[in-house]
Amino acid sequence: MATLDHSVTGPVPGTRQVELRIPAKAEYITLCRLALTGISRLRPLAEDTLADLKLALTEACSNSVRHAYGDGEGHVDIRYELYPDRLVVEVVDDGEGFDPAHARDAEGELTEGGLGIAIIRSIADELEIGAGAGGRGSRLRFVKVLDA
């Protein structure tokens, strides 16, 4: 079951925050995209910017769904923070974790997960990848600066 927690105001005055928890199953990624579409109504975005953000979000969530849990049991947490000048998206799981140093295979080619990271990096203005809370799982956070 997916859950949604919507705060009208975020941690900083002038921000809006939405949190979503989905089962680690591919069919729930659509909910993440729909939440992003809803958030874009609070702060209108150019169509191409919204499309790029949906792609980055899909890649981030897909990596967690595909790689975090070997048995497919688990969840993925997504937090959206909308500021007047930027959107911050954070995707967290408590699965096996991800080491960005292993994003390339022995021949130097991007792996499946590494390609998703490269896509996110090309769209986002900032990207952080690391362990989740307590050193478990993965945390991917990206920032997109929004046009005035």
Phi, psi and omega in degrees: 000134177272145177233152182228131175238116184246121173255130178295321177241144179269196184290340180243134179308138180089000178255159173234142184228137176228136176239139183226135174241125180238153169297150181282066180224139186304324184294346180269351181298330177303324178298324179296318179293320179295320177298319178297319177299317178298318179297326181293346176280340176283330181218093185309136180242152173298147182305317181291326177294315178297317179299317178297317179296321177297320178296313179299316179297316179300316179297316180297312180293320180299320178299317179294316182297316185284323193247343187284321188236118180297326184264359180078001178262125180156189181218164177232131178256133179235130177237131177247129175236115181258115176256165178301330185246359183198161173240130177247130178236131179234130180239123185229139171226166177242037180274218188285341181093168183216130177254111183301340178294341180260026181280355178237147178276186184299332179272001180088003178279147177295136174282175180305310179292326179293326178295319177300319178296319179297321178296313180299315181300324181287336181268319187278155174273335176218146178216131174235135177228132179191193180282155175283191181302137178070015179079005181257144175075201183231150175225122176238127182230127175230153183235134174240118175286133184259144178294149180288000000 
